[in-house]
Amino acid sequence: MKKMEVSNTPLKRKQSEEEEEEEEDDGYQEYIPIEKRRAMEAEKILQRKTGKPTTTTSEGDDDNDECSIIQPAEPGRSLLERANQLNKDIPEFTPTEQIVQQEKEMIRDLLLDRKTLMSVGELSKSITYTEPLVTGWKPPLRIRRMSVNDCDSIRKQCHIDILVDDSIDDVPPPIMNFKDMRLPEPVLKKLKEKGIVQPTPIQVQGLPVILSGRDMIGIAFTGSGKTLVFVLPLIMIALQEELSMPILPGEGPFGLIICPSRELAKQTYDVVQEFLVPLRKSGCPDIRPLLCTGGIDMRSQLEVIKKGVHIVVATPGRLKDMLAKKKMNLDNCRYLTLDEADRLVDLGFEDDIREVVDHFKAQRQTLLFSATMPVKIQNFAKSALVKPVTVNVGRAGAANLDVIQEVEYVKQEAKIVYLLECFQKTPPPVLIFCENKADVDRIHEYLILKGVDAAAIYGGKNQGERENAISSFKKGKKDVLVATDVASKGLDFPDIQHVINYDMPAEIENYVHRIGRTGRCGKTGIATTFINKNQNETTLLDLKHLLQEANQRIPPVLAVLNDPMDDLDAITNASGLKGCAYCGGLGHRIRDCLKLDHQKRQAIASSRRDYFGSGGYRGEI
């Protein structure tokens, strides 16, 4: 009996289907198996992407789309095969559109889940600050009443570009003299003693922005006076806090400046001290700064902290160590400056900055400064800053126009001999940059044998040797300083007329920093760069574009290079980015960036060492 029931089931189903077809449509929709539904969705996706109507429908009324049933083209094919076929059917993008899409995906991956400037506590509690800090500073009434057109006219005159997330009307107006910035009288006198009468373009707009409490990204060529932009407001903040509530022993600081190298930190600390001396002489409260770097006995630093410290200038390593050992805290710190921020926020410093920021207890005013600030760093910073104002004087990563750039083809074996001939271009002092420490020692020894007063500096030397080399060179006791890139970031050598790049750096931003050691404060300088077949073509193309941008002479060896960027103007127009978004180079795009590839390899090697232990693993090359 059971067999009869089973055998009759298909016959009954067939009869019921025929009866349903004869009846009028009562709105009933037939159940569609899951395979057919998947095929139907795939066909719909294909139709949206190709714009073609679906050709596979169920028998019956073809005009009724709601009742049409899409059949799979080939029921025997797997879902993976169907997906591959769909991808093949998608219309191809033009080469330009493909490159733009790849770049957008790479930039999105770089920025994904990177919030270094936000503490772990802020991230875990989803704390977001919507309004900048409020300060008591206000410019004179006549400046506050300036129209938007007047402000734009001043900015255009000074070649200042302003980028802001909110309304441009909320940006403090530019101020063309220091007196209207309401700086203390002793500070104004000190500026006059130093020969600083009028503010530079970055100071015209940067100082009002910072004094008003806004977060800021400052981009300006080297030697444009960026240090004063963040030092003077910090001194005023510390002075105001001390006057309202004197600091107690063990407290502080109110402001923190982080620098990528000991030399730059020492130079910034000296600038702070230089402006604090006249304030003390005028009867103002004593403001105590602290230089917190490696190579200095920690006990001397702890003695300053015990008295109470107002301003700290530090390098990430020593600062992180002091905070971890609870020798210092940032409970009252409301002012954070990252000098040469593109270096500090980059891959190698991310963990250090994160650990430092974790010690802040409340909202802070955050400032980022550099001469080379790629789009990646700007977008990354905007994600953590509160309504930041980007003050850009010239293009980020552009070379100083006061520097005459000369590029010469010199064979590798002839470079050290040709140095002496290059010395004839200008009187001393001269700064020579090399890529590695061995070349620094070799050139230093060669110059001494030739009777040239020379000093050398690189990261492997102890702190005393480094400070002595910098000091003797600045004071004129040495005519030549041979250095690695440790001396290229932010160091101020006012009297240098000539910089020689013994090696062309692999990254174009290092080249910009190097040649920026000359041509400072409106003076003209010369930068001579040796190139040969050992340099990567991508780096040489970046150099070629940088020379074109600065209207410099392009040597024949660079002029004959086949430049793929000449055919990619459409990419710039489509993506809105000029050159590489990662390093700022003009001769390549982000997908060909040597620096990005190097950083990725470093990150992979670092994670491998961490996995197998700090000492590596057996068999590691």
C-alpha positions as CSV (number, residue, x, y, z in Angstrom):
1,M,0.0,0.0,0.0
2,K,2.8,2.3,0.8
3,K,4.4,1.6,-2.5
4,M,1.2,2.6,-4.3
5,E,1.0,5.9,-2.4
6,V,4.6,6.7,-3.3
7,S,4.2,5.9,-6.9
8,N,1.1,8.0,-7.3
9,T,2.6,11.1,-5.8
10,P,4.2,12.5,-9.0
11,L,1.0,11.9,-10.9
12,K,-1.1,13.8,-8.4
13,R,1.4,16.7,-8.3
14,K,1.3,16.9,-12.2
15,Q,-2.5,17.0,-12.1
16,S,-2.6,19.7,-9.5
17,E,-0.2,21.8,-11.5
18,E,-2.4,21.5,-14.6
19,E,-5.4,22.6,-12.6
20,E,-3.6,25.6,-11.2
21,E,-2.6,26.7,-14.7
22,E,-6.3,26.6,-15.8
23,E,-7.5,28.7,-12.9
24,E,-7.4,32.5,-12.9
25,D,-4.4,34.2,-11.3
26,D,-5.3,34.7,-7.7
27,G,-2.0,36.3,-6.6
28,Y,-0.4,33.1,-5.6
29,Q,3.4,32.9,-6.3
30,E,5.1,29.6,-6.8
31,Y,7.8,28.5,-4.3
32,I,11.3,29.0,-5.9
33,P,14.1,26.6,-4.9
34,I,17.2,28.1,-3.4
35,E,19.4,27.2,-6.4
36,K,17.0,29.1,-8.7
37,R,16.9,32.1,-6.3
38,R,20.7,32.2,-6.2
39,A,20.8,32.1,-10.0
40,M,18.1,34.8,-10.1
41,E,20.1,37.1,-7.8
42,A,23.2,36.5,-9.9
43,E,21.4,37.4,-13.0
44,K,20.1,40.6,-11.4
45,I,23.6,41.6,-10.4
46,L,24.9,40.9,-13.9
47,Q,22.0,43.0,-15.4
48,R,22.9,45.9,-13.1
49,K,26.6,45.8,-14.0
50,T,26.2,45.3,-17.7
51,G,23.0,47.1,-18.4
52,K,21.7,44.2,-20.5
53,P,18.3,42.5,-19.9
54,T,18.3,39.0,-18.5
55,T,17.6,36.5,-21.3
56,T,16.9,33.4,-19.2
57,T,13.3,33.4,-17.9
58,S,10.7,30.9,-17.1
59,E,8.2,29.8,-19.7
60,G,5.0,31.8,-19.7
61,D,4.4,35.5,-19.7
62,D,7.7,37.1,-20.5
63,D,6.4,40.6,-20.0
64,N,5.5,40.1,-16.4
65,D,8.9,40.7,-14.6
66,E,7.4,39.9,-11.2
67,C,6.3,36.4,-12.2
68,S,9.3,35.6,-14.4
69,I,11.6,33.0,-13.0
70,I,15.3,33.2,-13.9
71,Q,16.8,29.8,-14.7
72,P,20.4,29.1,-14.2
73,A,22.3,29.2,-17.5
74,E,24.2,26.0,-16.7
75,P,22.8,24.1,-13.7
76,G,25.8,21.8,-13.6
77,R,28.3,24.6,-12.9
78,S,29.5,25.4,-9.4
79,L,28.9,28.7,-7.7
80,L,32.6,29.6,-8.0
81,E,32.5,29.0,-11.7
82,R,29.4,31.2,-12.0
83,A,31.1,33.9,-10.0
84,N,34.2,33.8,-12.2
85,Q,32.0,34.0,-15.3
86,L,30.1,37.1,-13.8
87,N,33.5,38.8,-13.2
88,K,34.4,38.2,-16.8
89,D,31.1,39.6,-18.0
90,I,31.6,42.9,-16.0
91,P,32.6,45.6,-18.4
92,E,36.4,46.5,-18.1
93,F,37.5,49.8,-16.6
94,T,39.8,52.0,-18.5
95,P,43.5,51.8,-17.4
96,T,43.1,55.2,-15.7
97,E,40.1,54.1,-13.8
98,Q,41.8,50.9,-12.7
99,I,44.8,52.8,-11.4
100,V,42.7,55.3,-9.5
101,Q,40.7,52.5,-7.9
102,Q,43.8,50.7,-6.9
103,E,45.2,53.8,-5.3
104,K,42.0,54.5,-3.4
105,E,42.0,51.0,-2.0
106,M,45.7,51.2,-1.0
107,I,45.1,54.6,0.8
108,R,42.0,53.2,2.5
109,D,44.0,50.1,3.7
110,L,46.7,52.4,5.1
111,L,44.2,54.5,7.0
112,L,42.1,51.6,8.3
113,D,42.0,51.2,12.0
114,R,44.9,53.6,12.6
115,K,44.1,56.1,15.4
116,T,47.6,56.6,16.9
117,L,46.7,60.1,18.2
118,M,43.8,58.7,20.2
119,S,44.4,56.9,23.5
120,V,43.2,53.4,24.2
121,G,40.8,54.8,26.8
122,E,39.2,57.1,24.3
123,L,38.9,54.4,21.7
124,S,37.4,51.8,24.1
125,K,34.9,54.3,25.5
126,S,34.2,55.8,22.1
127,I,35.1,59.3,23.4
128,T,35.0,61.9,20.7
129,Y,35.6,65.6,21.2
130,T,33.5,67.8,18.9
131,E,34.7,71.3,19.9
132,P,38.3,72.6,20.2
133,L,39.7,73.9,23.5
134,V,38.7,77.4,24.6
135,T,41.5,79.9,25.4
136,G,41.3,83.4,26.7
137,W,43.3,84.8,23.8
138,K,41.6,87.2,21.3
139,P,43.1,89.4,18.7
140,P,42.4,93.2,18.7
141,L,38.9,94.2,17.7
142,R,39.9,95.7,14.4
143,I,41.4,92.4,13.3
144,R,38.3,90.4,14.5
145,R,36.2,92.7,12.4
146,M,38.1,92.0,9.2
147,S,36.0,90.7,6.4
148,V,36.4,87.3,4.8
149,N,37.7,89.0,1.6
150,D,40.3,90.9,3.5
151,C,41.5,87.7,5.2
152,D,41.6,85.9,1.9
153,S,43.6,88.8,0.3
154,I,46.3,88.5,3.0
155,R,46.5,84.8,2.7
156,K,46.8,85.1,-1.1
157,Q,49.5,87.7,-0.7
158,C,51.5,85.3,1.7
159,H,50.7,82.2,-0.5
160,I,48.8,80.6,2.4
161,D,46.3,77.8,1.7
162,I,43.7,77.0,4.4
163,L,41.9,73.6,4.6
164,V,39.3,73.2,7.3
165,D,36.5,70.7,7.9
166,D,34.0,73.2,9.2
167,S,33.3,76.8,8.0
168,I,36.3,78.9,6.9
169,D,34.7,81.8,8.8
170,D,35.6,80.1,12.1
171,V,39.4,80.2,11.3
172,P,41.1,83.0,13.1
173,P,42.2,85.8,10.8
174,P,45.8,86.2,9.7
175,I,47.9,88.8,11.6
176,M,50.7,90.6,10.0
177,N,52.7,91.7,13.1
178,F,53.7,90.2,16.4
179,K,52.3,93.1,18.5
180,D,48.7,92.4,17.4
181,M,49.2,88.8,18.5
182,R,49.3,90.1,22.1
183,L,52.7,88.5,22.9
184,P,54.4,89.6,26.1
185,E,56.6,92.7,25.8
186,P,59.8,90.7,26.8
187,V,59.1,88.3,24.0
188,L,58.6,91.1,21.5
189,K,62.0,92.6,22.5
190,K,63.7,89.3,22.1
191,L,62.3,88.9,18.6
192,K,63.7,92.3,17.7
193,E,67.1,91.4,19.1
194,K,67.1,88.3,16.9
195,G,66.3,90.4,13.9
196,I,62.8,89.0,13.5
197,V,60.6,92.0,12.8
198,Q,57.8,90.6,10.6
199,P,56.3,87.1,10.9
200,T,56.8,84.6,8.1
201,P,53.8,83.3,6.2
202,I,53.4,80.2,8.4
203,Q,53.6,82.5,11.5
204,V,51.1,85.0,10.1
205,Q,48.3,82.3,10.1
206,G,49.7,79.6,12.4
207,L,50.2,81.7,15.5
208,P,46.6,83.0,15.6
209,V,45.2,79.5,15.0
210,I,47.2,78.0,17.9
211,L,46.6,80.9,20.3
212,S,42.9,80.5,19.7
213,G,43.1,76.8,20.8
214,R,42.5,75.1,17.5
215,D,44.2,71.9,16.4
216,M,46.5,72.4,13.5
217,I,48.5,70.7,10.8
218,G,51.3,73.1,9.7
219,I,53.0,72.5,6.4
220,A,55.8,74.8,5.3
221,F,59.3,74.5,3.7
222,T,62.3,74.2,5.9
223,G,63.7,77.4,7.4
224,S,60.3,79.1,7.4
225,G,60.1,79.6,11.1
226,K,57.8,76.7,12.1
227,T,59.5,76.3,15.5
228,L,58.4,79.7,16.8
229,V,54.8,78.9,15.7
230,F,54.5,76.2,18.4
231,V,57.0,77.4,21.0
232,L,55.6,80.9,21.6
233,P,52.0,79.8,22.3
234,L,53.3,77.0,24.6
235,I,55.3,79.6,26.6
236,M,52.1,81.8,26.9
237,I,50.0,78.8,28.0
238,A,52.6,77.8,30.7
239,L,52.8,81.4,31.9
240,Q,49.0,81.7,32.1
241,E,48.7,78.5,34.0
242,E,51.4,79.5,36.4
243,L,49.9,82.8,37.1
244,S,46.4,81.4,37.7
245,M,47.6,78.4,39.8
246,P,51.3,77.9,40.6
247,I,52.6,74.5,39.9
248,L,53.5,72.2,42.8
249,P,56.6,70.0,43.1
250,G,56.2,66.8,41.1
251,E,53.4,68.3,38.9
252,G,53.4,69.1,35.2
253,P,54.0,69.5,32.4
254,F,51.4,71.7,30.8
255,G,52.8,71.3,27.3
256,L,54.8,68.6,25.5
257,I,56.9,68.8,22.3
258,I,58.0,65.5,20.7
259,C,60.9,65.5,18.2
260,P,62.3,62.6,16.1
261,S,65.9,63.1,17.0
262,R,68.0,64.2,20.0
263,E,69.6,67.0,18.0
264,L,66.3,68.5,17.0
265,A,65.0,68.2,20.6
266,K,68.0,70.0,21.9
267,Q,67.7,72.8,19.3
268,T,64.0,73.3,20.2
269,Y,64.8,73.3,23.9
270,D,67.4,76.0,23.3
271,V,64.8,78.1,21.5
272,V,62.4,77.7,24.5
273,Q,65.1,78.7,27.0
274,E,66.1,81.7,24.8
275,F,62.6,83.2,25.2
276,L,62.2,82.3,28.9
277,V,65.3,84.2,30.0
278,P,63.8,87.7,29.2
279,L,60.6,86.7,30.9
280,R,62.4,85.8,34.1
281,K,64.4,89.1,34.0
282,S,61.1,91.1,33.7
283,G,59.7,89.6,36.8
284,C,57.4,86.9,35.3
285,P,57.0,83.6,37.2
286,D,59.8,81.1,36.7
287,I,58.8,78.7,33.9
288,R,60.9,75.5,34.0
289,P,61.5,73.5,30.8
290,L,62.9,70.0,30.6
291,L,64.9,68.3,27.9
292,C,63.9,64.6,28.0
293,T,66.1,62.7,25.6
294,G,68.4,59.7,25.7
295,G,72.1,60.1,26.2
296,I,71.5,62.4,29.3
297,D,71.7,61.2,32.9
298,M,68.1,60.5,34.0
299,R,68.9,61.8,37.5
300,S,69.4,65.3,36.3
301,Q,66.0,65.2,34.6
302,L,64.3,63.8,37.7
303,E,65.6,66.7,39.7
304,V,63.8,69.2,37.4
305,I,60.6,67.1,37.6
306,K,60.6,67.1,41.4
307,K,60.5,70.9,41.4
308,G,57.6,70.9,39.0
309,V,58.0,71.2,35.2
310,H,56.0,73.4,32.8
311,I,57.3,72.4,29.4
312,V,58.9,69.2,28.2
313,V,60.8,68.8,24.9
314,A,61.4,65.1,24.4
315,T,62.2,62.2,22.0
316,P,59.8,59.3,22.1
317,G,62.1,56.7,23.6
318,R,63.2,58.5,26.8
319,L,59.7,60.0,27.3
320,K,58.0,56.6,27.0
321,D,60.5,55.2,29.5
322,M,59.9,58.1,32.0
323,L,56.1,57.7,31.8
324,A,56.2,53.9,32.1
325,K,58.3,54.2,35.3
326,K,55.9,56.8,36.6
327,K,58.7,59.3,37.0
328,M,56.4,61.9,35.2
329,N,52.7,62.1,34.4
330,L,50.6,64.0,31.8
331,D,47.6,64.5,34.0
332,N,47.7,68.3,33.5
333,C,49.1,68.3,30.0
334,R,46.8,70.0,27.5
335,Y,49.2,70.9,24.7
336,L,50.9,68.3,22.4
337,T,53.1,69.2,19.4
338,L,54.6,66.6,17.0
339,D,57.6,68.2,15.2
340,E,58.5,66.5,11.9
341,A,55.2,64.7,12.3
342,D,55.5,62.7,9.1
343,R,58.4,60.9,10.8
344,L,56.8,60.5,14.2
345,V,53.4,59.3,13.1
346,D,54.9,57.0,10.5
347,L,55.2,53.2,10.9
348,G,58.4,53.2,13.0
349,F,57.0,55.6,15.7
350,E,53.4,54.5,15.9
351,D,53.7,52.4,19.0
352,D,55.8,55.0,20.8
353,I,53.2,57.8,20.1
354,R,50.4,55.5,21.2
355,E,52.0,54.8,24.5
356,V,52.6,58.5,25.2
357,V,49.1,59.6,24.2
358,D,47.6,56.9,26.6
359,H,48.9,59.0,29.5
360,F,46.7,62.0,28.7
361,K,43.7,62.3,31.0
362,A,41.6,64.8,29.1
363,Q,41.3,66.6,25.8
364,R,44.4,68.2,24.4
365,Q,45.3,70.7,21.7
366,T,47.3,68.7,19.1
367,L,49.6,70.3,16.5
368,L,51.5,68.6,13.7
369,F,54.4,70.3,11.8
370,S,56.6,69.2,8.9
371,A,57.9,70.3,5.6
372,T,56.8,67.0,3.9
373,M,53.3,66.0,4.9
374,P,51.9,63.4,2.5
375,V,48.2,63.1,2.0
376,K,48.3,59.8,4.0
377,I,49.5,61.6,7.1
378,Q,47.1,64.5,6.7
379,N,44.1,62.3,6.4
380,F,45.3,60.1,9.2
381,A,45.8,63.2,11.5
382,K,42.4,64.6,10.6
383,S,40.7,61.4,11.9
384,A,42.0,62.1,15.5
385,L,42.2,65.9,15.6
386,V,39.2,68.1,16.6
387,K,38.2,70.4,13.7
388,P,41.8,70.8,12.6
389,V,43.0,73.7,10.5
390,T,45.5,72.8,7.9
391,V,47.9,75.8,7.2
392,N,49.8,75.1,4.0
393,V,52.5,77.5,2.7
394,G,53.4,76.0,-0.7
395,R,52.9,72.4,-1.7
396,A,53.6,69.8,1.0
397,G,57.0,68.3,0.1
398,A,58.0,71.1,-2.2
399,A,61.6,72.2,-2.2
400,N,62.6,75.7,-0.8
401,L,62.7,78.1,-3.8
402,D,65.6,79.9,-2.2
403,V,67.9,76.9,-2.9
404,I,69.7,76.6,-6.2
405,Q,69.6,72.9,-7.0
406,E,72.5,71.5,-9.0
407,V,72.5,67.8,-10.0
408,E,75.7,66.3,-11.4
409,Y,76.4,62.8,-12.8
410,V,79.5,61.5,-11.0
411,K,80.8,57.9,-11.1
412,Q,80.9,56.1,-7.8
413,E,84.7,55.8,-7.6
414,A,85.2,59.5,-8.4
415,K,82.7,61.0,-5.9
416,I,85.1,61.4,-2.9
417,V,87.7,63.2,-5.1
418,Y,85.1,65.5,-6.7
419,L,84.1,66.7,-3.2
420,L,87.1,69.0,-3.0
421,E,86.2,70.6,-6.4
422,C,82.7,71.3,-5.1
423,F,84.1,73.1,-2.1
424,Q,85.1,75.9,-4.5
425,K,81.5,76.9,-5.2
426,T,81.0,78.7,-1.9
427,P,83.0,79.6,1.2
428,P,82.5,77.4,4.3
429,P,80.6,76.1,6.2
430,V,79.5,73.1,4.0
431,L,77.3,70.2,5.0
432,I,77.8,66.8,3.4
433,F,75.1,64.1,3.6
434,C,75.7,60.4,3.1
435,E,73.4,57.4,3.2
436,N,75.5,55.1,5.5
437,K,77.8,55.5,8.5
438,A,80.8,53.9,6.7
439,D,80.8,56.6,4.1
440,V,80.6,59.3,6.8
441,D,83.8,57.9,8.5
442,R,85.6,57.5,5.2
443,I,84.9,61.0,3.9
444,H,85.6,62.5,7.4
445,E,89.0,60.8,7.4
446,Y,89.7,61.8,3.8
447,L,88.9,65.5,4.5
448,I,91.1,65.6,7.6
449,L,94.0,64.1,5.6
450,K,93.5,66.9,3.0
451,G,93.7,69.5,5.7
452,V,90.0,70.3,5.9
453,D,88.6,71.1,9.4
454,A,85.7,68.6,9.4
455,A,83.4,67.0,12.0
456,A,81.2,63.9,11.6
457,I,77.9,62.8,13.1
458,Y,75.6,59.8,12.8
459,G,73.4,57.7,15.1
460,G,76.1,55.3,16.2
461,K,78.1,58.0,18.0
462,N,77.6,58.7,21.7
463,Q,75.7,61.8,22.7
464,G,78.8,63.7,23.7
465,E,80.4,63.3,20.3
466,R,77.2,64.2,18.5
467,E,76.7,67.4,20.6
468,N,80.3,68.4,20.2
469,A,80.2,68.0,16.4
470,I,77.0,70.1,16.1
471,S,78.2,72.7,18.4
472,S,81.7,73.1,16.8
473,F,80.1,73.3,13.4
474,K,77.5,76.0,14.4
475,K,80.2,78.1,16.1
476,G,82.5,78.0,13.0
477,K,85.2,75.9,14.6
478,K,84.7,73.3,11.8
479,D,84.3,74.2,8.2
480,V,82.6,70.9,7.1
481,L,80.1,68.6,8.8
482,V,79.7,65.1,7.3
483,A,76.4,63.5,8.5
484,T,73.7,61.0,7.8
485,D,70.0,61.9,7.7
486,V,70.1,62.4,11.5
487,A,71.2,66.0,10.7
488,S,68.6,66.6,8.0
489,K,65.4,66.9,10.1
490,G,64.7,70.3,11.4
491,L,68.2,71.3,12.5
492,D,68.9,75.0,12.0
493,F,72.3,76.0,10.5
494,P,71.7,79.7,9.6
495,D,75.0,80.4,7.8
496,I,75.2,77.3,5.6
497,Q,75.6,78.3,1.9
498,H,76.2,74.9,0.4
499,V,74.8,71.4,1.0
500,I,76.3,68.4,-0.8
501,N,74.4,65.2,-1.3
502,Y,77.2,62.6,-1.6
503,D,74.4,60.0,-2.1
504,M,71.0,60.7,-3.5
505,P,68.6,59.5,-0.8
506,A,66.2,56.7,-1.8
507,E,63.2,58.8,-0.6
508,I,62.5,62.1,-2.1
509,E,61.3,63.6,1.2
510,N,64.7,63.1,2.6
511,Y,66.2,65.1,-0.3
512,V,63.8,67.9,0.5
513,H,64.8,67.9,4.2
514,R,68.5,67.8,3.3
515,I,68.6,70.7,0.9
516,G,66.5,72.6,3.4
517,R,69.5,73.0,5.7
518,T,70.6,75.9,3.4
519,G,68.6,78.8,2.0
520,R,67.1,79.5,5.4
521,C,65.5,82.7,6.6
522,G,65.3,84.3,3.1
523,K,69.0,83.6,2.3
524,T,70.1,81.9,-0.9
525,G,71.9,78.6,-0.8
526,I,73.3,75.9,-3.2
527,A,72.6,72.2,-3.1
528,T,74.8,69.9,-5.1
529,T,73.6,66.3,-5.6
530,F,75.7,63.4,-7.0
531,I,73.8,60.8,-9.0
532,N,74.9,57.8,-11.1
533,K,73.6,54.5,-12.3
534,N,73.3,53.2,-8.8
535,Q,70.2,55.2,-8.1
536,N,66.7,53.8,-8.6
537,E,64.9,55.2,-11.6
538,T,61.8,56.0,-9.5
539,T,63.9,58.2,-7.2
540,L,65.5,60.0,-10.2
541,L,62.0,60.6,-11.7
542,D,60.9,62.2,-8.4
543,L,64.0,64.4,-8.5
544,K,63.3,65.4,-12.1
545,H,59.8,66.5,-11.2
546,L,61.0,68.4,-8.1
547,L,63.5,70.3,-10.3
548,Q,60.8,71.1,-12.8
549,E,58.5,72.4,-10.1
550,A,61.2,74.7,-8.7
551,N,62.2,75.9,-12.2
552,Q,65.7,74.5,-11.8
553,R,68.0,73.3,-14.6
554,I,67.4,69.6,-15.5
555,P,70.7,67.8,-16.4
556,P,70.6,65.7,-19.6
557,V,70.9,62.4,-17.6
558,L,67.5,63.2,-16.0
559,A,65.9,64.8,-19.1
560,V,66.3,61.6,-21.2
561,L,64.5,59.4,-18.6
562,N,61.3,57.9,-19.9
563,D,58.7,59.3,-17.6
564,P,55.4,57.3,-17.3
565,M,53.8,60.2,-15.4
566,D,53.7,62.2,-18.6
567,D,50.9,59.9,-19.8
568,L,49.0,59.9,-16.5
569,D,47.5,63.4,-16.2
570,A,44.1,61.9,-16.4
571,I,44.9,59.9,-13.1
572,T,45.7,63.2,-11.3
573,N,42.5,64.7,-12.5
574,A,40.4,61.7,-11.6
575,S,42.0,61.0,-8.1
576,G,42.7,64.6,-7.2
577,L,46.2,63.6,-5.9
578,K,49.4,64.8,-7.5
579,G,52.1,62.2,-7.4
580,C,52.4,59.6,-4.6
581,A,49.9,59.9,-1.7
582,Y,52.2,58.1,0.6
583,C,55.6,59.9,0.3
584,G,54.7,62.9,-1.7
585,G,57.0,62.1,-4.6
586,L,55.9,63.6,-7.9
587,G,57.6,61.1,-10.2
588,H,55.5,58.0,-9.3
589,R,52.2,56.9,-7.9
590,I,51.5,55.1,-4.6
591,R,51.4,51.6,-6.2
592,D,55.1,52.1,-7.2
593,C,56.2,53.7,-4.0
594,L,59.6,52.4,-2.8
595,K,59.1,53.8,0.7
596,L,55.8,52.0,1.1
597,D,57.4,48.7,-0.1
598,H,60.2,49.2,2.3
599,Q,57.9,49.9,5.2
600,K,55.9,46.8,4.5
601,R,59.0,44.7,4.4
602,Q,60.1,46.2,7.7
603,A,56.7,45.5,9.3
604,I,56.8,41.9,8.1
605,A,60.3,41.4,9.4
606,S,59.4,43.0,12.7
607,S,56.4,40.7,13.2
608,R,58.5,37.7,12.3
609,R,61.1,38.6,14.9
610,D,58.4,39.2,17.5
611,Y,57.0,35.7,16.8
612,F,60.3,33.9,17.0
613,G,61.7,36.1,19.8
614,S,63.8,39.2,19.7
615,G,66.9,37.3,18.9
616,G,65.5,35.9,15.6
617,Y,65.4,32.2,14.8
618,R,67.9,29.6,13.7
619,G,68.6,29.9,10.0
620,E,67.5,33.5,9.7
621,I,69.4,35.4,7.0
